Amino acid sequence: MNQEKIGKFIAERRKECNLTQEELAEKLNVNSRSISRWENGKCMPDMSMYNSICEVLGISILNSYPERN
């Protein structure tokens, strides 16, 4: 997985959902610094969070891999 592509995808979907990093963080029970790190490709969300992230951003797990699209 390409961290930068995944991060950009998360940022794009978050913005399309009209959420700030803080709002997304609150919905996922993480801090906004974590969201920033994901979006900047510094690290990846834990695999256990993927379902929650997809649910909040309104995507399926297959859409969470932008290199497939």
C-alpha positions, 0 to 999 in steps of 0.5 A: 500500500502506498501511504501517501495515496491512502492519505490523500484519499482519506483527506479527499473523502473527509473534505467531500463529507464536509468534515474537519480533521477534528470532527473526523477524529472525534467520530473515530475516537482518535486525536486530530494529530493522528488524522493529520499523520494519516493524510500526510502519509506519515503513518497508516491507520491501524487495520482495526480502524478500517471499517470505522473509517469507511463507515464514517467516510461513506466508502466500502473497504475496496474503495479505500485502496485508491491504486485499485481505482 
